[in-house]
Amino acid sequence: MKATVFRGTQKVGVEEVEKPKPGAGEAIVRVTLTTICGTDVHILRGEYPVKPGLTVGHEMVGVIDELGPGVTGYQVGQRVLVGAITPCGQCRGCLSGHASQCGHGEGLEAMGGWRLGNTMNGVQAEFVRVPFAQANLAPIPDELKDEQVLLLADIASTGFSGAESGGVKIGDAVVVFAQGPIGLCATVGARLMGASLVIGVDGDETRLAMARKLGADVVLDFRNQDVEAEVKRLTGGGVDVAIEALGTQQTFESALRSLNPGGTLSSLGVYSGKLQLPYDAFAAGLGDHRIVTTLCPGGKERMRRLMEVVRAKRVDLTPLFTHRFQLKDIRDAYELFSQRKDGVLKVAIQP
């Protein structure tokens, strides 16, 4: 089969590899649609280490091709959504409600639930082996198309979780720093959770326009205004929840400075450098602030719930697909996506 293989920093391309076979409790899924995530770009740039020779990618929709021993309740030919996070469902982490931090069958492990394209071959391929299939194959309702559900595998689940982990309540004021794909989904998530004011911050006109389209009440361009001052003016002192969706010192610090005393900073960004906590913005540790981090929730029940939100027409993320490619052209897709060319938000890739 064809698969997108990582060979080292800035070295990724489609190669012929052996089609996987399912072991006990596993499934082979034929990929019908996949995409590129910002985390894949971190891997490409050498900012997040994975083993050379690994098939990358962790967002996919597909059709069950083969079922291993012990997998029941599914059929070959059934359409399924597989989350980017594939918890085992049985370890201490999973049974304690921290499925994203699955302990690979034992306790807890930071980012342990992220296997596909990290610790095992991923989904930017024609076929993928899905571990713990019983816990991770989510049947897709017939009326939903692939593009309607693909982004639920990661960016929607992650973005929504920024609002969930931040404890957004009805009537809250929320600011979301960075309106890339995950930040846009965090903006949507804040509205779903009941925020009365959602402020989107970015410096890209295309992304600010999409934030408006997806429901931001106010958008702020950091290139031409003092965002922190404007947030405080709009809210009468600061937001209840600030969501950081980029992973830089600047956005983290701006999010912290935008909070009310007692507010929550919900961090979704992937940080690849040193992160410092300014004591004045933190009220010297006396401001009753809360800082939480979140890894994309996974598992079939999470996927089922997100698909129900789409089926109920509460959310439509298809406008985020701005470009389409065939798998054979994925290097071009990486170039476009990583360089943020031509107003790209997300790319749909068909094997």
Buried (B, 14 or more C-beta within 10 A) or exposed (E): BBBBBBEEEEEBEBBEBEBBEBEEBBBBBBBBBBBBBBBBBBBBEBBBEBEEEBBBBBBBBBBBBBBBEEBEEBEEEBBBBBBBBBBBBBBBBBEEEBBBBBBBBEEBBEBBBBBBBBBBBBBBBBBBBBBBBBBBBBBBEEEBEBBBBBBBBBBBBBBBBBBBBBBBEEEBBBBBBBBBBBBBBBBBBBBBBEBBBBBBBBBBEBBBBBBBEBBBBBBBBBEEEEBBEBBBEBBEEBBBBBBBBBBBBEBBBBBBBBBBEEBBBBBBBBBEEEEEEEEEBBEEEEBEBBBBEBBBBBBBBBBBBBBEBBBEEEBEBBEBBBBEBEBEEBEEBBEBBBEBEEEBBBBBBEB
